[in-house]
Amino acid sequence: MPLQASDHALLFDMDGVLIDNTAYQARAFQLLFRELGLETKALPLLRRLNGMPATNILKTVFRHPVPEKELKQYADRREFLYRVLYWEKRKETPGLTGFLQAARAAGFKLALGTGSASETIGYIIDQLDLRRHFDVVVGKDDVDRGKPHADTFTVAARQLGVPPERCVVFEDAILGEQAAYKAGMRCIAVASGLKPEQFQAPMAVIKDFTQLTPDMVLTLLEAHPKAPKPSKELAQRQYMHL
C-alpha cells in the first residue's frame, strides 16, 4: 500500500532552511569576536557547530571557563548585531512557501523545530508570514536540551501526534542532521552552507525548495525505510559532547 502523506510529518529547522542567513550569522559572530579580542574565524566555526545554541558555540572559542551569565550577555550581543545586519535582508528560501502549501494540501503535518528563542523565531517567521503554515513551533524555550540532542524534534513530533519513524527533518547543519537521527527520524539536507558530501546520510540533498514536491518526499520515504544511526565519528568531530 502506498505511503500516505497524512500519516507523516515534515519538521523544519529555521536558520539555513527557511532562510539562507548563515553569512549574516557568521558576520555577527565575527564582529563580536573582534570586540572581545578573539581571533576565531566565525564562518568555519558555524559550518561545524551550526544548530547549537549560541551560548554553546561561544563556549568553544574561549580557552578558559566563562560563567553562563557572561555567555548569555555575549549571545545577546551577537543577536543584536545579527538583527541589525539582517534587518533588510530577510527573505525565505526560494520555493519555500509553495512547498509548504503543497505539503499541507497533500496532508503532511508541519512543524518548525529550531534552537532559537521565541523572540528570534518571531523576528523571522512573523516578518515573512510563515507561522500560518506550521501546526507546531518548537524553539529553545520549549526543550531542556538543544541540538545536537534530539529533544527539539522529539517534542515537535509528540505535539503533532506523529511517531518519529514517520517524520522527515529538513536540516542544513551536521549537528541538526545528527539530532534527527538521534530522534529516529529521516532527513533531507538543505545545502545552504555545506557541500552535499559533508552530510552523513540524508535521503536527498536540495539547494532550495524549488527542487522538491510532496510526492518526491513520499518516494524518498519508500526508498529509505529506516532512519540511519547517528555517526559517532561525526559526533566527536563536530563537538557534539557540548
N, CA, C and O of each residue as an XYZ file, in Angstrom:
968
protein
N       0.853     -1.206      0.000
C       0.000      0.000      0.000
C       0.882      1.247      0.000
O       1.788      1.356      0.825
N       0.630      2.191     -0.915
C       1.459      3.398     -0.979
C       1.405      4.196      0.322
O       0.397      4.191      1.029
N       2.497      4.875      0.622
C       2.529      5.719      1.812
C       1.584      6.895      1.640
O       1.400      7.413      0.539
N       0.985      7.306      2.758
C       0.054      8.428      2.749
C       0.687      9.629      3.454
O       1.227      9.495      4.552
N       0.622     10.783      2.829
C       1.171     11.997      3.437
C       0.518     12.288      4.776
O       1.169     12.809      5.682
N      -0.746     11.964      4.912
C      -1.476     12.274      6.144
C      -0.978     11.492      7.358
O      -1.303     11.829      8.496
N      -0.183     10.442      7.106
C       0.406      9.670      8.203
C       1.780     10.189      8.610
O       2.400      9.639      9.520
N       2.257     11.224      7.960
C       3.629     11.676      8.141
C       3.690     13.162      8.499
O       2.721     13.906      8.346
N       4.864     13.559      8.980
C       5.101     14.957      9.343
C       6.432     15.428      8.778
O       7.376     14.650      8.643
N       6.490     16.686      8.459
C       7.721     17.335      7.999
C       8.131     18.356      9.049
O       7.345     19.227      9.422
N       9.369     18.244      9.524
C       9.894     19.123     10.575
C      11.025     19.955      9.991
O      11.957     19.412      9.398
N      10.945     21.267     10.156
C      11.889     22.180      9.518
C      12.734     22.920     10.556
O      12.203     23.493     11.508
N      14.040     22.901     10.365
C      14.895     23.842     11.068
C      14.610     25.235     10.503
O      13.965     25.351      9.461
N      15.073     26.283     11.163
C      14.813     27.636     10.676
C      16.018     28.230      9.944
O      15.972     28.436      8.731
N      17.100     28.506     10.687
C      18.265     29.151     10.075
C      18.910     28.216      9.061
O      19.243     27.074      9.377
N      19.082     28.712      7.837
C      19.701     27.914      6.794
C      18.730     27.011      6.061
O      19.097     26.385      5.067
N      17.482     26.934      6.542
C      16.465     26.102      5.893
C      15.304     26.972      5.409
O      15.051     27.068      4.208
N      14.597     27.607      6.358
C      13.540     28.542      5.944
C      14.132     29.798      5.333
O      13.540     30.414      4.447
N      15.315     30.169      5.819
C      16.022     31.354      5.326
C      17.495     30.994      5.127
O      18.022     30.102      5.792
N      18.145     31.692      4.212
C      19.565     31.458      3.955
C      20.350     32.602      4.601
O      20.703     33.578      3.939
N      20.615     32.465      5.902
C      21.175     33.576      6.666
C      22.533     33.283      7.303
O      23.003     34.057      8.137
N      23.166     32.178      6.921
C      24.410     31.779      7.581
C      25.484     32.859      7.489
O      26.214     33.085      8.454
N      25.587     33.522      6.349
C      26.618     34.545      6.181
C      26.404     35.700      7.161
O      27.373     36.267      7.666
N      25.156     36.050      7.432
C      24.863     37.143      8.359
C      25.096     36.708      9.806
O      25.571     37.492     10.628
N      24.761     35.462     10.106
C      25.064     34.929     11.438
C      26.580     34.948     11.682
O      27.048     35.346     12.749
N      27.326     34.513     10.674
C      28.788     34.469     10.809
C      29.364     35.866     10.976
O      30.276     36.073     11.777
N      28.842     36.815     10.230
C      29.333     38.192     10.329
C      29.088     38.758     11.728
O      29.939     39.455     12.279
N      27.916     38.452     12.301
C      27.610     38.922     13.650
C      28.568     38.308     14.670
O      29.071     39.008     15.549
N      28.823     37.000     14.555
C      29.798     36.364     15.440
C      31.174     37.002     15.266
O      31.876     37.247     16.247
N      31.559     37.273     14.013
C      32.892     37.824     13.763
C      33.044     39.210     14.391
O      34.096     39.529     14.946
N      32.012     40.021     14.306
C      32.057     41.343     14.937
C      32.164     41.213     16.452
O      32.897     41.966     17.094
N      31.432     40.258     17.023
C      31.527     40.022     18.461
C      32.934     39.575     18.836
O      33.498     40.063     19.816
N      33.506     38.655     18.068
C      34.859     38.171     18.365
C      35.869     39.314     18.309
O      36.803     39.371     19.109
N      35.672     40.216     17.359
C      36.579     41.368     17.257
C      36.479     42.247     18.495
O      37.489     42.725     19.011
N      35.242     42.458     18.972
C      35.048     43.249     20.187
C      35.729     42.597     21.390
O      36.254     43.282     22.268
N      35.711     41.251     21.414
C      36.270     40.516     22.547
C      37.764     40.220     22.390
O      38.383     39.631     23.276
N      38.332     40.633     21.262
C      39.750     40.389     21.034
C      40.068     38.946     20.699
O      41.179     38.485     20.959
N      39.111     38.218     20.123
C      39.296     36.822     19.753
C      39.625     36.704     18.269
O      39.136     37.489     17.456
N      40.448     35.733     17.919
C      40.892     35.577     16.534
C      40.163     34.449     15.806
O      40.503     34.141     14.664
N      39.183     33.836     16.434
C      38.441     32.731     15.823
C      37.761     33.176     14.535
O      37.187     34.264     14.470
N      37.827     32.327     13.508
C      37.140     32.589     12.245
C      35.710     32.062     12.352
O      35.493     30.866     12.547
N      34.751     32.952     12.223
C      33.362     32.610     12.533
C      32.727     31.665     11.522
O      31.988     30.765     11.919
N      32.988     31.837     10.232
C      32.295     31.021      9.232
C      32.653     29.537      9.343
O      31.748     28.703      9.349
N      33.940     29.175      9.430
C      34.246     27.747      9.645
C      33.665     27.221     10.949
O      33.233     26.070     11.023
N      33.654     28.064     11.980
C      33.087     27.656     13.265
C      31.607     27.314     13.113
O      31.146     26.297     13.630
N      30.866     28.160     12.405
C      29.436     27.916     12.232
C      29.181     26.702     11.347
O      28.231     25.956     11.584
N      30.006     26.499     10.343
C      29.827     25.321      9.492
C      29.975     24.041     10.293
O      29.385     23.014      9.959
N      30.772     24.112     11.358
C      30.985     22.935     12.191
C      29.919     22.794     13.271
O      29.486     21.682     13.575
N      29.490     23.926     13.859
C      28.648     23.879     15.048
C      27.253     24.452     14.862
O      26.494     24.546     15.827
N      26.899     24.837     13.641
C      25.573     25.399     13.398
C      24.490     24.457     13.923
O      24.574     23.240     13.758
N      23.494     25.027     14.543
C      22.418     24.247     15.140
C      22.457     24.275     16.650
O      21.428     24.110     17.306
N      23.638     24.481     17.206
C      23.765     24.604     18.656
C      23.254     25.958     19.127
O      23.260     26.919     18.357
N      22.812     26.051     20.376
C      22.531     27.372     20.954
C      23.799     28.232     20.925
O      24.909     27.712     21.034
N      23.625     29.535     20.779
C      24.771     30.445     20.660
C      25.703     30.364     21.867
O      26.920     30.483     21.724
N      25.136     30.161     23.050
C      25.994     30.082     24.241
C      26.918     28.871     24.169
O      28.067     28.955     24.601
N      26.448     27.757     23.637
C      27.294     26.578     23.491
C      28.371     26.787     22.439
O      29.506     26.341     22.605
N      28.012     27.466     21.355
C      29.016     27.789     20.338
C      30.100     28.674     20.942
O      31.290     28.476     20.697
N      29.673     29.650     21.732
C      30.634     30.579     22.330
C      31.565     29.881     23.311
O      32.712     30.301     23.463
N      31.109     28.832     23.976
C      31.971     28.095     24.903
C      33.232     27.581     24.219
O      34.292     27.488     24.838
N      33.108     27.251     22.940
C      34.231     26.626     22.241
C      35.342     27.605     21.877
O      36.441     27.174     21.528
N      35.086     28.912     21.947
C      36.090     29.879     21.490
C      36.934     30.451     22.621
O      37.891     31.185     22.379
N      36.580     30.116     23.845
C      37.358     30.597     24.990
C      38.255     29.478     25.515
O      37.856     28.314     25.551
N      39.458     29.842     25.916
C      40.396     28.859     26.450
C      40.247     28.695     27.961
O      40.960     27.905     28.580
N      39.333     29.433     28.539
C      39.100     29.353     29.973
C      37.592     29.303     30.208
O      36.829     29.772     29.363
N      37.150     28.752     31.323
C      35.716     28.698     31.618
C      35.118     30.102     31.723
O      35.717     31.003     32.311
N      33.956     30.267     31.156
C      33.251     31.555     31.204
C      31.892     31.317     31.865
O      31.175     30.402     31.458
N      31.520     32.108     32.867
C      30.229     31.920     33.530
C      29.061     32.001     32.546
O      29.107     32.745     31.566
N      28.020     31.224     32.826
C      26.856     31.185     31.946
C      26.233     32.568     31.756
O      25.789     32.910     30.660
N      26.204     33.354     32.823
C      25.627     34.694     32.723
C      26.390     35.542     31.714
O      25.789     36.300     30.952
N      27.703     35.415     31.710
C      28.524     36.181     30.769
C      28.336     35.675     29.346
O      28.270     36.466     28.405
N      28.250     34.363     29.189
C      27.994     33.796     27.864
C      26.658     34.279     27.312
O      26.530     34.573     26.123
N      25.666     34.356     28.196
C      24.347     34.843     27.767
C      24.429     36.296     27.310
O      23.779     36.672     26.334
N      25.210     37.110     27.995
C      25.388     38.504     27.580
C      26.043     38.588     26.210
O      25.644     39.399     25.373
N      27.049     37.751     25.981
C      27.713     37.728     24.676
C      26.734     37.259     23.585
O      26.713     37.806     22.482
N      25.928     36.242     23.911
C      24.963     35.736     22.942
C      23.922     36.800     22.602
O      23.515     36.925     21.447
N      23.492     37.560     23.599
C      22.535     38.641     23.354
C      23.154     39.720     22.477
O      22.483     40.279     21.609
N      24.417     40.009     22.700
C      25.115     40.996     21.875
C      25.215     40.513     20.429
O      25.000     41.280     19.490
N      25.543     39.233     20.264
C      25.602     38.669     18.910
C      24.244     38.732     18.223
O      24.162     39.023     17.030
N      23.171     38.459     18.980
C      21.828     38.512     18.428
C      21.481     39.929     17.964
O      20.868     40.106     16.911
N      21.868     40.924     18.740
C      21.623     42.309     18.349
C      22.355     42.639     17.048
O      21.774     43.224     16.133
N      23.626     42.261     16.971
C      24.408     42.523     15.768
C      23.796     41.830     14.550
O      23.717     42.407     13.465
N      23.370     40.597     14.749
C      22.757     39.831     13.657
C      21.495     40.515     13.151
O      21.281     40.613     11.943
N      20.669     40.984     14.059
C      19.414     41.610     13.627
C      19.669     42.898     12.855
O      18.982     43.192     11.876
N      20.647     43.653     13.295
C      20.994     44.883     12.572
C      21.461     44.544     11.160
O      21.042     45.179     10.193
N      22.327     43.545     11.046
C      22.873     43.165      9.745
C      21.805     42.579      8.811
O      21.838     42.798      7.600
N      20.853     41.827      9.397
C      19.914     41.049      8.587
C      18.562     41.747      8.404
O      17.703     41.251      7.675
N      18.376     42.867      9.046
C      17.069     43.534      9.119
C      16.406     43.683      7.747
O      15.241     43.319      7.585
N      17.124     44.207      6.774
C      16.547     44.462      5.461
C      16.815     43.333      4.473
O      16.489     43.455      3.292
N      17.402     42.245      4.939
C      17.763     41.141      4.049
C      16.857     39.924      4.223
O      17.029     38.919      3.533
N      15.900     40.009      5.137
C      15.078     38.847      5.446
C      14.236     38.421      4.239
O      13.440     39.196      3.711
N      14.431     37.187      3.826
C      13.599     36.613      2.770
C      13.670     35.097      2.869
O      14.673     34.537      3.313
N      12.602     34.446      2.454
C      12.534     32.999      2.564
C      13.389     32.321      1.496
O      13.711     32.922      0.471
N      13.748     31.082      1.742
C      14.459     30.265      0.769
C      13.578     30.080     -0.464
O      12.378     29.847     -0.322
N      14.136     30.177     -1.664
C      13.320     30.038     -2.873
C      12.458     28.774     -2.863
O      12.928     27.681     -2.546
N      11.202     28.952     -3.214
C      10.264     27.842     -3.320
C       9.633     27.409     -2.015
O       8.802     26.502     -2.012
N      10.010     28.042     -0.882
C       9.557     27.557      0.423
C       8.042     27.619      0.581
O       7.418     26.600      0.878
N       7.437     28.788      0.389
C       6.000     28.919      0.611
C       5.213     27.985     -0.290
O       4.247     27.366      0.155
N       5.608     27.875     -1.539
C       4.925     26.968     -2.457
C       4.992     25.526     -1.987
O       4.013     24.787     -2.079
N       6.168     25.126     -1.475
C       6.315     23.761     -0.989
C       5.482     23.528      0.265
O       4.819     22.498      0.383
N       5.507     24.477      1.209
C       4.726     24.331      2.437
C       3.232     24.227      2.123
O       2.525     23.415      2.721
N       2.759     25.037      1.201
C       1.345     24.994      0.836
C       0.994     23.660      0.193
O      -0.056     23.085      0.481
N       1.867     23.169     -0.674
C       1.624     21.891     -1.349
C       1.677     20.729     -0.363
O       0.889     19.787     -0.456
N       2.619     20.803      0.587
C       2.755     19.740      1.583
C       1.523     19.672      2.477
O       1.025     18.587      2.775
N       1.038     20.818      2.898
C      -0.172     20.840      3.729
C      -1.382     20.331      2.933
O      -2.201     19.577      3.460
N      -1.490     20.741      1.680
C      -2.604     20.283      0.843
C      -2.544     18.770      0.632
O      -3.580     18.117      0.505
N      -1.327     18.212      0.595
C      -1.174     16.763      0.411
C      -1.528     15.992      1.672
O      -1.816     14.797      1.608
N      -1.510     16.675      2.835
C      -1.875     16.031      4.081
C      -0.780     15.937      5.118
O      -1.029     15.491      6.239
N       0.427     16.346      4.770
C       1.517     16.325      5.749
C       1.211     17.266      6.911
O       0.646     18.341      6.711
N       1.580     16.864      8.119
C       1.609     17.785      9.246
C       2.959     18.494      9.230
O       3.964     17.903      8.835
N       2.988     19.755      9.655
C       4.190     20.572      9.527
C       4.586     21.172     10.869
O       3.737     21.645     11.625
N       5.886     21.146     11.156
C       6.400     21.738     12.395
C       7.691     22.473     12.129
O       8.445     22.136     11.216
N       7.932     23.483     12.940
C       9.212     24.183     12.961
C       9.938     23.767     14.226
O       9.373     23.833     15.318
N      11.194     23.336     14.090
C      11.995     22.932     15.236
C      13.362     23.587     15.176
O      14.206     23.194     14.370
N      13.585     24.577     16.017
C      14.784     25.394     15.940
C      15.401     25.616     17.311
O      14.726     25.507     18.335
N      16.683     25.927     17.319
C      17.372     26.246     18.561
C      17.229     27.693     18.973
O      17.793     28.102     19.988
N      16.491     28.473     18.213
C      16.319     29.889     18.514
C      15.255     30.107     19.585
O      14.352     29.287     19.754
N      15.372     31.217     20.302
C      14.372     31.605     21.289
C      13.141     32.183     20.586
O      13.194     32.535     19.408
N      12.041     32.276     21.321
C      10.763     32.673     20.722
C      10.824     34.043     20.054
O      10.228     34.248     18.996
N      11.535     34.972     20.664
C      11.618     36.322     20.085
C      12.335     36.299     18.746
O      11.940     36.999     17.814
N      13.396     35.490     18.645
C      14.137     35.378     17.395
C      13.307     34.656     16.338
O      13.347     35.011     15.160
N      12.558     33.646     16.762
C      11.680     32.942     15.826
C      10.680     33.925     15.218
O      10.473     33.947     14.005
N      10.066     34.736     16.078
C       9.101     35.712     15.587
C       9.724     36.719     14.638
O       9.089     37.159     13.679
N      10.970     37.083     14.910
C      11.692     38.038     14.065
C      11.766     37.556     12.620
O      11.800     38.360     11.688
N      11.791     36.235     12.444
C      11.857     35.668     11.106
C      10.480     35.271     10.595
O      10.024     35.801      9.581
N       9.814     34.351     11.277
C       8.630     33.747     10.659
C       7.413     34.661     10.654
O       6.545     34.525      9.792
N       7.337     35.589     11.599
C       6.215     36.525     11.568
C       6.451     37.620     10.536
O       5.518     38.040      9.852
N       7.683     38.081     10.421
C       8.014     39.077      9.407
C       7.743     38.529      8.010
O       7.286     39.259      7.131
N       8.025     37.234      7.807
C       7.857     36.623      6.489
C       6.504     35.927      6.332
O       6.255     35.286      5.311
N       5.626     36.047      7.338
C       4.287     35.460      7.309
C       4.335     33.948      7.077
O       3.602     33.413      6.245
N       5.204     33.275      7.820
C       5.363     31.833      7.667
C       4.695     31.028      8.783
O       4.462     29.830      8.621
N       4.390     31.664      9.901
C       3.857     30.919     11.039
C       2.566     30.176     10.689
O       2.310     29.093     11.214
N       1.767     30.749      9.815
C       0.467     30.157      9.463
C       0.599     28.771      8.840
O      -0.365     28.005      8.821
N       1.783     28.445      8.330
C       1.959     27.152      7.681
C       2.226     26.013      8.670
O       2.078     24.844      8.316
N       2.616     26.340      9.899
C       3.072     25.315     10.834
C       2.016     24.981     11.882
O       1.399     25.862     12.481
N       1.830     23.682     12.083
C       0.928     23.217     13.127
C       1.555     23.382     14.504
O       0.849     23.593     15.490
N       2.870     23.287     14.573
C       3.612     23.333     15.830
C       4.893     24.125     15.611
O       5.535     23.999     14.568
N       5.265     24.941     16.592
C       6.553     25.659     16.582
C       7.266     25.337     17.891
O       6.754     25.626     18.972
N       8.447     24.739     17.788
C       9.246     24.374     18.954
C      10.584     25.095     18.874
O      11.292     25.006     17.871
N      10.923     25.811     19.946
C      12.174     26.550     19.990
C      12.968     26.265     21.241
O      12.661     25.337     21.989
N      13.980     27.057     21.461
C      14.885     26.888     22.590
C      14.148     26.849     23.923
O      14.523     26.092     24.818
N      13.115     27.651     24.058
C      12.403     27.765     25.332
C      11.514     26.558     25.638
O      10.993     26.441     26.747
N      11.337     25.663     24.664
C      10.408     24.545     24.822
C      11.094     23.223     25.157
O      10.422     22.212     25.362
N      12.429     23.220     25.215
C      13.163     21.971     25.455
C      14.231     22.190     26.510
O      14.678     23.315     26.736
N      14.629     21.112     27.149
C      15.706     21.176     28.136
C      17.076     21.223     27.468
O      17.987     21.898     27.948
N      17.216     20.496     26.352
C      18.500     20.413     25.663
C      18.305     20.687     24.177
O      17.453     20.080     23.529
N      19.101     21.603     23.649
C      19.016     21.911     22.232
C      19.815     20.926     21.399
O      20.405     19.982     21.924
N      19.827     21.158     20.093
C      20.626     20.338     19.194
C      22.101     20.455     19.603
O      22.548     21.535     19.990
N      22.833     19.388     19.524
C      22.635     18.150     18.763
C      21.822     17.077     19.468
O      21.716     15.968     18.946
N      21.245     17.356     20.626
C      20.339     16.404     21.260
C      19.031     16.346     20.462
O      18.718     17.251     19.687
N      18.295     15.288     20.664
C      17.105     15.027     19.855
C      15.865     15.781     20.326
O      14.842     15.767     19.643
N      15.941     16.440     21.485
C      14.752     16.970     22.151
C      13.862     17.838     21.262
O      12.638     17.702     21.280
N      14.479     18.727     20.486
C      13.696     19.655     19.657
C      12.758     18.896     18.743
O      11.587     19.256     18.615
N      13.255     17.852     18.108
C      12.450     17.110     17.150
C      11.488     16.139     17.826
O      10.373     15.935     17.346
N      11.910     15.540     18.932
C      11.001     14.614     19.618
C       9.811     15.367     20.218
O       8.686     14.869     20.189
N      10.054     16.557     20.758
C       8.955     17.368     21.302
C       8.000     17.778     20.184
O       6.783     17.718     20.356
N       8.544     18.195     19.039
C       7.693     18.589     17.909
C       6.839     17.421     17.433
O       5.645     17.583     17.178
N       7.449     16.242     17.312
C       6.697     15.067     16.862
C       5.599     14.707     17.853
O       4.483     14.370     17.458
N       5.917     14.779     19.141
C       4.933     14.460     20.169
C       3.753     15.433     20.106
O       2.599     15.024     20.228
N       4.050     16.713     19.916
C       2.964     17.694     19.839
C       2.120     17.499     18.588
O       0.923     17.786     18.596
N       2.734     17.016     17.519
C       1.988     16.744     16.289
C       1.190     15.447     16.379
O       0.226     15.251     15.639
N       1.597     14.560     17.293
C       0.954     13.258     17.391
C       1.399     12.291     16.311
O       0.640     11.412     15.903
N       2.635     12.455     15.848
C       3.185     11.603     14.793
C       4.419     10.882     15.332
O       5.299     11.534     15.894
N       4.514      9.553     15.178
C       5.687      8.837     15.683
C       6.953      9.233     14.922
O       6.883      9.590     13.746
N       8.107      9.170     15.587
C       9.365      9.606     14.963
C       9.661      8.941     13.626
O      10.187      9.582     12.716
N       9.326      7.664     13.502
C       9.646      6.951     12.264
C       8.838      7.443     11.071
O       9.097      7.047      9.935
N       7.867      8.302     11.328
C       7.078      8.873     10.234
C       7.357     10.366     10.057
O       6.573     11.085      9.437
N       8.467     10.815     10.601
C       8.850     12.233     10.496
C      10.070     12.410      9.601
O      10.997     11.601      9.619
N      10.048     13.471      8.829
C      11.186     13.857      7.996
C      11.660     15.231      8.455
O      10.871     16.170      8.557
N      12.950     15.336      8.730
C      13.546     16.590      9.194
C      14.288     17.258      8.034
O      15.020     16.601      7.293
N      14.094     18.557      7.888
C      14.858     19.351      6.921
C      15.919     20.128      7.690
O      15.594     20.954      8.542
N      17.190     19.862      7.390
C      18.296     20.453      8.132
C      19.417     20.896      7.205
O      19.687     20.261      6.185
N      20.061     21.990      7.575
C      21.225     22.466      6.834
C      22.529     22.192      7.562
O      23.603     22.407      7.000
N      22.459     21.720      8.809
C      23.637     21.589      9.660
C      23.892     20.138     10.030
O      22.956     19.352     10.180
N      25.162     19.787     10.176
C      25.529     18.424     10.544
C      24.967     18.069     11.914
O      24.474     16.959     12.114
N      25.036     18.999     12.853
C      24.517     18.724     14.189
C      23.005     18.534     14.171
O      22.475     17.716     14.922
N      22.312     19.277     13.324
C      20.873     19.101     13.190
C      20.524     17.762     12.567
O      19.562     17.109     12.970
N      21.315     17.357     11.578
C      21.116     16.041     10.970
C      21.311     14.944     12.016
O      20.538     13.987     12.074
N      22.352     15.092     12.843
C      22.597     14.114     13.893
C      21.446     14.088     14.907
O      21.068     13.022     15.392
N      20.895     15.254     15.222
C      19.753     15.320     16.137
C      18.556     14.566     15.564
O      17.834     13.893     16.300
N      18.348     14.677     14.255
C      17.252     13.951     13.607
C      17.439     12.445     13.757
O      16.492     11.727     14.076
N      18.659     11.970     13.527
C      18.909     10.530     13.618
C      18.811     10.053     15.063
O      18.363      8.935     15.316
N      19.225     10.886     16.008
C      19.051     10.530     17.418
C      17.577     10.388     17.767
O      17.207      9.588     18.627
N      16.741     11.169     17.095
C      15.298     11.116     17.342
C      14.634      9.964     16.599
O      13.438      9.730     16.772
N      15.398      9.231     15.767
C      14.830      8.134     14.998
C      14.095      8.594     13.755
O      13.177      7.920     13.287
N      14.500      9.752     13.210
C      13.835     10.337     12.050
C      14.767     10.341     10.839
O      15.989     10.283     10.975
N      14.174     10.409      9.680
C      14.957     10.560      8.455
C      15.128     12.043      8.127
O      14.439     12.897      8.685
N      16.051     12.333      7.219
C      16.439     13.725      6.993
C      16.598     14.028      5.510
O      17.072     13.195      4.739
N      16.198     15.223      5.127
C      16.535     15.809      3.828
C      17.419     17.013      4.119
O      17.032     17.907      4.872
N      18.598     17.033      3.525
C      19.560     18.100      3.792
C      19.337     19.268      2.844
O      19.043     19.087      1.662
N      19.485     20.469      3.389
C      19.429     21.701      2.596
C      20.847     22.260      2.549
O      21.384     22.693      3.569
N      21.444     22.250      1.372
C      22.858     22.620      1.234
C      23.014     24.123      1.046
O      23.486     24.591      0.009
N      22.609     24.870      2.070
C      22.742     26.327      2.011
C      24.121     26.795      2.465
O      24.560     27.888      2.106
N      24.809     25.960      3.259
C      26.122     26.355      3.753
C      27.164     25.263      3.673
O      28.358     25.534      3.800
N      26.729     24.024      3.462
C      27.638     22.884      3.400
C      27.581     22.231      2.025
O      26.622     22.421      1.276
N      28.612     21.463      1.701
C      28.615     20.670      0.486
C      27.837     19.384      0.744
O      27.826     18.892      1.872
N      27.190     18.835     -0.271
C      26.390     17.617     -0.079
C      27.161     16.479      0.585
O      26.603     15.747      1.403
N      28.439     16.326      0.237
C      29.212     15.214      0.779
C      29.563     15.387      2.254
O      30.059     14.450      2.880
N      29.315     16.558      2.816
C      29.627     16.788      4.227
C      28.550     16.229      5.162
O      28.799     16.054      6.355
N      27.367     15.951      4.635
C      26.313     15.363      5.450
C      26.550     13.866      5.599
O      27.287     13.266      4.816
N      25.923     13.266      6.606
C      26.140     11.841      6.851
C      25.351     10.954      5.884
O      25.939     10.246      5.066
N      24.023     10.995      5.980
C      23.223     10.054      5.183
C      21.811     10.565      4.935
O      20.854      9.844      5.215
N      21.643     11.776      4.423
C      20.289     12.265      4.153
C      19.647     11.494      3.001
O      20.342     10.928      2.157
N      18.333     11.478      2.975
C      17.620     10.831      1.871
C      17.888     11.561      0.564
O      17.917     10.952     -0.506
N      18.083     12.862      0.661
C      18.375     13.690     -0.505
C      19.028     14.979     -0.025
O      18.919     15.344      1.146
N      19.699     15.654     -0.927
C      20.270     16.972     -0.648
C      19.694     17.944     -1.663
O      19.809     17.731     -2.870
N      19.072     19.012     -1.174
C      18.492     20.013     -2.061
C      19.170     21.361     -1.823
O      19.685     21.627     -0.737
N      19.161     22.188     -2.834
C      19.684     23.549     -2.682
C      18.608     24.476     -2.149
O      18.877     25.354     -1.330
N      17.379     24.270     -2.625
C      16.238     25.048     -2.143
C      14.979     24.241     -2.424
O      15.060     23.099     -2.876
N      13.817     24.827     -2.160
C      12.570     24.069     -2.239
C      11.929     24.102     -3.621
O      10.845     23.552     -3.814
N      12.584     24.738     -4.576
C      12.098     24.650     -5.954
C      12.384     23.271     -6.526
O      11.836     22.908     -7.567
N      13.231     22.501     -5.861
C      13.644     21.187     -6.364
C      12.833     20.041     -5.773
O      13.161     18.880     -6.016
N      11.784     20.329     -5.004
C      11.118     19.284     -4.239
C       9.601     19.418     -4.310
O       9.063     20.525     -4.359
N       8.919     18.271     -4.314
C       7.461     18.230     -4.227
C       7.066     17.233     -3.134
O       7.876     16.384     -2.763
N       5.848     17.318     -2.615
C       5.396     16.340     -1.621
C       5.468     14.898     -2.133
O       5.827     13.998     -1.375
N       5.135     14.665     -3.396
C       5.218     13.314     -3.953
C       6.656     12.804     -3.940
O       6.895     11.618     -3.714
N       7.605     13.690     -4.181
C       9.010     13.288     -4.144
C       9.412     12.878     -2.733
O      10.204     11.951     -2.559
N       8.875     13.558     -1.727
C       9.180     13.188     -0.338
C       8.660     11.784     -0.045
O       9.362     10.989      0.580
N       7.454     11.470     -0.481
C       6.897     10.132     -0.266
C       7.732      9.072     -0.983
O       7.938      7.980     -0.455
N       8.205      9.393     -2.173
C       9.061      8.461     -2.913
C      10.365      8.222     -2.167
O      10.848      7.091     -2.104
N      10.929      9.268     -1.607
C      12.161      9.135     -0.828
C      11.926      8.289      0.421
O      12.776      7.477      0.784
N      10.791      8.470      1.076
C      10.469      7.677      2.260
C      10.363      6.187      1.918
O      10.813      5.334      2.684
N       9.779      5.891      0.791
C       9.671      4.492      0.372
C      11.039      3.897      0.064
O      11.286      2.718      0.318
N      11.931      4.729     -0.491
C      13.267      4.249     -0.853
C      14.206      4.154      0.340
O      15.217      3.454      0.283
N      13.870      4.865      1.439
C      14.705      4.874      2.649
C      13.816      4.555      3.845
O      13.411      5.459      4.576
N      13.509      3.265      4.050
C      12.502      2.900      5.057
C      12.922      3.076      6.507
O      12.068      3.052      7.394
N      14.219      3.254      6.778
C      14.665      3.385      8.166
C      15.589      4.588      8.323
O      16.308      4.970      7.399
N      15.548      5.169      9.509
C      16.460      6.278      9.829
C      17.860      5.733     10.077
O      18.000      4.675     10.689
N      18.901      6.428      9.617
C      20.275      5.998      9.900
C      20.597      6.125     11.388
O      19.945      6.875     12.115
N      21.602      5.389     11.823
C      22.124      5.559     13.170
C      23.013      6.807     13.199
O      23.708      7.083     12.221
N      23.003      7.560     14.296
C      23.911      8.718     14.385
C      25.365      8.265     14.274
O      25.727      7.194     14.759
N      26.181      9.077     13.643
C      27.593      8.750     13.444
C      28.420      9.156     14.660
O      28.473     10.335     15.010
N      29.067      8.184     15.305
C      29.930      8.502     16.441
C      31.124      9.339     15.993
O      31.590     10.215     16.722
N      31.611      9.062     14.791
C      32.752      9.830     14.264
C      32.385     11.290     14.086
O      33.136     12.180     14.486
N      31.218     11.538     13.477
C      30.774     12.914     13.301
C      30.483     13.565     14.642
O      30.724     14.758     14.826
N      29.968     12.784     15.573
C      29.675     13.321     16.902
C      30.934     13.876     17.534
O      30.911     14.966     18.106
N      32.028     13.147     17.441
C      33.285     13.608     18.019
C      33.850     14.776     17.230
O      34.342     15.745     17.807
N      33.779     14.681     15.912
C      34.365     15.711     15.068
C      33.652     17.044     15.221
O      34.278     18.102     15.150
N      32.341     16.993     15.431
C      31.547     18.217     15.495
C      31.358     18.708     16.934
O      30.571     19.623     17.173
N      32.065     18.114     17.883
C      31.990     18.560     19.284
C      30.570     18.441     19.827
O      30.070     19.352     20.487
N      29.928     17.312     19.547
C      28.553     17.119     19.987
C      28.457     16.862     21.487
O      27.353     16.787     22.028
N      29.592     16.727     22.167
C      29.542     16.489     23.604
C      29.182     17.743     24.397
O      28.911     17.666     25.596
N      29.178     18.890     23.733
C      28.877     20.135     24.465
C      27.405     20.196     24.846
O      26.967     21.165     25.465
